[in-house]
Amino acid sequence: MNLDTARQRIESAITQYGQHAAMAIELVINEVRSDMGYEAVNELIDEFDLELQYNIAPLESDVSSNS
C-alpha cells in the first residue's frame, strides 16, 4: 500500500462510518505500518487528526524514549 491509497481508504472510512470509523481506520493504519513503517503511519495520524477524532495515537519507533 502507498500513502495515496491509504489516504483514500481513510477518507472513505470517515465518509462511510463517521465517528464509528476507528476500526476501519486502524486496519488501514496496521497495513501501512507493515508496508511502510512508523513514520508513514504517524504522518497519516497527524494529517487526519486521528488522535483527537478517533483516539488513534501516533506510534513510537522501536527506539525507546523512556530514559
Buried (B, 14 or more C-beta within 10 A) or exposed (E): EEBEEBBEBBEEBBEEEEEEBBEBBBEBBEBBBEBBEBEBBBBBBEEBEBEEEBEBEEBEEEEEEEE
